[in-house]
């Protein structure tokens, strides 16, 4: 029984760490490589796109910081944080899949949008699993 609890806790920690790396990867792309990221993923670059990219990058850094704090404090009573992250990831996934299904990638190509759709869907599923597994604690 104790080993089962320890294993479940390790899985939860692994999912949180994967989420942290996911958010930090995209945050770095959005904050450090703003021009390249916008051109590769959106097909063009201007100051409005740069500003929005940087704001989203800051949101991703904020999510990462929140998850890092949760690693040290535990999952107890963290429902608002996990719910916010899950809803954000879910909305992004749906948005990417909308572009894929309608085959309207805009100024970029469908492969880039598809890759982002797969990545966001996978991380959304992981967050959903974590959310469901620990709902009573949250």
Residue pairs with C-beta under 8 A, 6 or more apart in sequence:
8 133
11 133
12 75
12 130
12 133
12 134
13 71
15 126
15 127
15 129
15 130
16 67
16 70
16 71
16 130
17 71
18 123
18 126
19 63
19 67
19 85
19 123
19 126
19 127
20 64
20 67
20 68
20 71
22 119
22 123
23 60
23 61
23 63
23 64
23 67
24 60
24 61
24 64
26 56
26 57
26 60
27 57
27 58
27 60
27 61
27 64
28 57
29 37
29 57
30 37
30 53
30 54
30 56
30 57
30 60
31 53
31 54
31 57
31 58
31 61
34 45
34 50
34 53
34 54
34 57
35 45
35 50
37 53
38 44
38 45
38 49
38 50
38 53
39 45
40 108
40 112
41 108
41 112
41 113
41 116
42 49
42 106
42 107
42 108
43 105
43 106
43 107
43 108
43 109
44 107
59 88
63 85
63 88
66 81
66 85
67 81
67 85
70 78
70 81
75 134
75 137
75 138
76 137
76 138
77 137
77 138
78 138
79 138
82 127
82 130
82 131
82 134
82 138
83 131
85 127
86 124
86 127
86 128
86 131
89 120
89 123
89 124
89 127
90 124
90 128
92 120
92 124
93 117
93 120
93 121
93 124
96 113
96 114
96 116
96 117
96 120
96 121
97 117
97 121
99 105
99 106
99 110
99 113
99 117
100 110
100 113
100 114
100 117
103 110
105 112
105 113
131 138
